[in-house]
Amino acid sequence: MTQPIATIQTGDNHSIALFPGKIVLRRKGALNTLIHGFDGAKTIYTKHISAMQVSAPGTFTAGFLQFTLSGGNESTGGKFQAAGDENTILFQSKDIEDINAICSLIEDQILKIS
């Protein structure tokens, strides 16, 4: 099995692992099971990513990293709708540097494809 290039475990029981050519999103915990069901991991191939949106955490809200896929429907409802989006992971203030770093690595992979 291929080892990830980078992995982040956020304070919101979400994780993102970057592999060559793909990312894998995972959610753990009871609340995430209620919102997303038992969907386990979501694999997104970097060649299908058309945009990434990072929204910083607020005082009372989590931040999020959301992926828009080519030909997919983009979620436009802000932070509260993003929490239920399968192409989104949530994170806390302490995670922002790691999120920015993995976004940079993902962008590098996307640029290699184009």
C-alpha positions in Angstrom: 0.0 0.0 0.0 1.3 3.5 -0.9 2.2 5.7 2.0 0.6 9.2 2.1 2.6 12.2 1.2 0.9 14.1 4.0 -1.8 13.4 6.6 -3.7 15.8 8.9 -6.0 14.8 11.7 -8.1 17.8 12.7 -9.6 18.5 16.1 -13.1 17.8 14.6 -12.4 14.1 14.1 -11.8 14.7 10.4 -8.7 13.7 8.5 -7.3 14.2 5.1 -4.5 12.1 3.6 -2.7 13.1 0.4 -1.5 10.4 -1.9 0.0 10.6 -5.3 -2.9 11.6 -7.6 -5.6 11.5 -4.9 -6.8 12.6 -1.5 -8.8 10.6 1.1 -11.2 12.3 3.5 -12.3 10.5 6.7 -14.7 11.4 9.4 -15.0 9.7 12.9 -17.2 10.1 15.9 -20.9 9.9 16.7 -21.8 13.4 15.5 -20.1 12.8 12.1 -22.0 9.4 11.8 -25.3 11.2 12.4 -24.5 13.8 9.7 -22.8 11.6 7.1 -23.9 8.1 8.0 -21.5 5.3 7.8 -19.9 6.5 4.6 -16.3 5.8 5.8 -13.7 7.3 3.5 -14.2 9.5 0.5 -11.5 9.3 -2.3 -11.1 12.3 -4.6 -8.7 12.1 -7.5 -6.7 15.3 -7.9 -7.4 15.4 -11.6 -11.1 16.0 -10.8 -10.6 18.9 -8.4 -11.6 22.2 -10.0 -11.4 24.4 -6.9 -10.5 24.4 -3.2 -12.1 26.7 -0.7 -10.6 27.3 2.8 -12.8 29.2 5.3 -11.0 30.1 8.5 -12.6 29.1 11.8 -14.6 31.8 13.7 -15.1 32.3 17.4 -18.0 29.9 17.5 -17.7 28.0 14.2 -15.2 25.5 12.7 -13.3 26.3 9.6 -13.6 24.1 6.5 -11.7 22.9 3.5 -14.1 22.2 0.6 -13.3 20.6 -2.7 -15.3 21.4 -5.9 -15.2 18.7 -8.4 -15.4 19.0 -12.2 -19.0 18.5 -13.2 -20.2 18.4 -9.6 -22.6 20.6 -7.8 -20.9 23.2 -5.6 -22.2 23.7 -2.1 -22.9 27.4 -1.6 -24.6 27.5 1.8 -21.5 28.6 3.9 -20.2 27.0 7.0 -23.3 25.3 8.2 -24.0 23.6 4.8 -20.3 22.7 4.4 -20.5 20.6 7.6 -22.8 18.1 5.8 -20.9 18.2 2.5 -19.1 14.9 1.6 -16.3 16.9 -0.1 -15.5 19.0 3.0 -13.5 18.5 6.1 -13.9 20.7 9.2 -11.0 22.0 11.3 -10.2 24.2 14.3 -7.9 27.2 14.7 -5.0 25.1 15.7 -5.2 23.2 12.4 -5.0 26.2 10.0 -1.2 26.0 9.3 -1.5 22.2 8.5 -4.5 22.9 6.3 -2.7 25.6 4.4 0.3 23.3 4.0 -1.7 20.4 2.6 -3.6 22.8 0.3 -0.2 23.9 -1.2 0.8 20.2 -1.7 -2.6 19.5 -3.4 -2.2 22.5 -5.7 1.3 21.3 -6.7 -0.3 18.0 -7.7 -3.0 19.7 -9.7 -0.5 21.9 -11.5 1.5 18.8 -12.5 -1.6 17.3 -14.2 -2.4 20.4 -16.2 
